[in-house]
Amino acid sequence: MRKTNWRLVITGLALIILAVVFFVGMALMIGRSNDPAAMMQIVGQVSGCVGAIGLVMAIFGVIGRRTA
């Protein structure tokens, strides 16, 4: 039997939400940028990395750890 690690699940979901909010927030500010394509490329990479880390954390939290 495995026990779900809710701290990891909640932290992972929070990171995914923060990545989406960051991406949307920066997309709204694209009009003020000197180089919008480069800015969105960097923002997309950062959001993708944070979202992927959050997804992995959530999956590991759902899998949980073994109980003796």
C-alpha positions in Angstrom: 0.0 0.0 0.0 1.2 3.5 -0.8 0.5 6.7 1.0 -0.1 9.9 -1.1 2.3 12.8 -0.2 -0.1 15.7 -0.3 2.6 18.3 0.2 4.2 17.3 -3.0 0.9 17.2 -4.9 -0.2 20.7 -3.7 3.3 22.2 -4.3 3.3 20.7 -7.8 -0.1 22.0 -8.6 0.8 25.4 -7.3 3.9 25.5 -9.5 1.8 24.6 -12.5 -0.6 27.4 -11.8 2.2 29.9 -11.2 3.8 28.9 -14.5 0.5 29.5 -16.4 -0.1 32.8 -14.6 3.5 34.0 -15.3 3.1 33.1 -19.0 -0.2 34.8 -19.4 1.0 37.9 -17.4 4.1 38.2 -19.6 2.0 37.7 -22.7 -0.2 40.7 -21.7 3.0 42.9 -21.5 4.3 41.8 -24.9 3.3 45.1 -26.5 5.8 47.1 -24.4 8.8 44.9 -25.4 11.5 45.9 -27.9 11.9 42.3 -29.1 8.6 40.4 -28.5 9.7 37.2 -30.1 12.8 36.8 -28.0 10.9 37.8 -24.9 8.2 35.2 -25.4 10.8 32.5 -26.3 12.5 33.1 -22.9 9.2 33.3 -21.1 8.0 30.1 -22.7 11.2 28.2 -21.7 11.0 29.4 -18.1 7.2 28.6 -17.9 7.8 25.2 -19.5 10.6 24.3 -17.1 8.6 25.4 -14.0 5.5 23.6 -15.3 7.4 20.4 -15.9 8.9 20.5 -12.5 5.5 21.0 -11.0 4.1 18.1 -13.0 6.8 15.7 -11.9 6.3 16.8 -8.3 2.6 16.2 -8.5 3.1 12.8 -10.1 5.6 11.7 -7.5 3.2 13.0 -4.7 0.3 10.9 -6.1 2.5 7.8 -6.4 3.5 8.4 -2.8 5.8 6.3 -0.7 5.5 2.8 0.6 4.1 2.2 4.1 5.5 -0.6 6.1 
